[in-house]
Amino acid sequence: MFAACIILSASAFAQTDTTSFVVKQGDPAVQATPDDIQQMNLKDMTKVMINDMPEDVKSAIGNARYKGTQTYYKHKNKDEYAVEVKEGEVTSYHFYDKNGKPLNQRN
């Protein structure tokens, strides 16, 4: 009887096909590339030189002491400005109004 249980267990195990179960890693809903993220953050903005920004914005950026390569942007329709900071593999975006006040949210 014991031998019969082992044979039945072995045959049941042998018939289970585990190759049909594909394991996906990560969150499949998150598919934004770095270029997509840049486009979303800088929508309706054009690249400018830092000299084209208001003095208060330049001062705020200088006081923030961002490390890394900086690229500057101005909104096409609003008095809003942005600085894109790239340090190695990490990119961050910082937004300011015309008075140099940080904007926490984009509309």
ZIRA-V700808 format. One record per residue. RES is the residue in three letters. SS is DSSP state (alpha for helix, beta for strand, coil for the rest). NEAR is the number of other C-alpha atoms within 10 Angstrom. D_LAST is the distance of its C-alpha to the last C-alpha in whole Angstrom. Layout:
((RES/SS/NEAR/D_LAST) (RES/SS/NEAR/D_LAST))
This chain:
((MET/coil/6/73) (PHE/alpha/6/71) (ALA/alpha/8/71) (ALA/alpha/9/70) (CYS/alpha/10/67) (ILE/alpha/11/66) (ILE/alpha/12/67) (LEU/alpha/11/65) (SER/alpha/11/62) (ALA/alpha/11/62) (SER/alpha/11/62) (ALA/alpha/10/59) (PHE/alpha/10/57) (ALA/alpha/9/58) (GLN/coil/8/57) (THR/coil/9/53) (ASP/coil/8/51) (THR/coil/7/48) (THR/coil/7/47) (SER/coil/7/45) (PHE/coil/7/43) (VAL/coil/7/40) (VAL/coil/7/38) (LYS/coil/7/34) (GLN/coil/6/33) (GLY/coil/7/29) (ASP/coil/7/26) (PRO/coil/7/27) (ALA/coil/6/23) (VAL/coil/7/22) (GLN/coil/8/22) (ALA/coil/10/20) (THR/coil/9/21) (PRO/alpha/11/21) (ASP/alpha/9/20) (ASP/alpha/11/17) (ILE/alpha/12/16) (GLN/alpha/15/16) (GLN/alpha/12/14) (MET/alpha/11/11) (ASN/alpha/17/10) (LEU/coil/21/12) (LYS/coil/12/10) (ASP/coil/13/11) (MET/beta/18/13) (THR/beta/13/17) (LYS/beta/14/19) (VAL/beta/16/21) (MET/coil/10/24) (ILE/alpha/17/23) (ASN/alpha/9/25) (ASP/alpha/11/23) (MET/coil/20/20) (PRO/coil/15/21) (GLU/alpha/14/24) (ASP/alpha/15/21) (VAL/alpha/23/19) (LYS/alpha/19/22) (SER/alpha/13/24) (ALA/alpha/15/21) (ILE/alpha/20/21) (GLY/alpha/10/25) (ASN/alpha/9/25) (ALA/alpha/10/23) (ARG/coil/8/26) (TYR/coil/16/24) (LYS/coil/9/26) (GLY/coil/14/26) (THR/beta/12/26) (GLN/beta/17/23) (THR/beta/15/21) (TYR/beta/21/19) (TYR/beta/21/16) (LYS/beta/25/15) (HIS/beta/17/12) (LYS/coil/12/14) (ASN/coil/8/12) (LYS/coil/11/11) (ASP/coil/13/13) (GLU/beta/22/11) (TYR/beta/28/13) (ALA/beta/27/14) (VAL/beta/23/17) (GLU/beta/20/18) (VAL/beta/18/21) (LYS/beta/16/23) (GLU/beta/13/26) (GLY/coil/8/29) (GLU/coil/5/27) (VAL/beta/9/24) (THR/beta/15/21) (SER/beta/14/18) (TYR/beta/15/15) (HIS/beta/17/14) (PHE/beta/23/11) (TYR/beta/21/13) (ASP/beta/18/12) (LYS/coil/17/16) (ASN/coil/16/18) (GLY/coil/19/17) (LYS/coil/13/15) (PRO/beta/17/14) (LEU/beta/14/10) (ASN/coil/8/10) (GLN/coil/6/7) (ARG/coil/9/4) (ASN/coil/3/0))
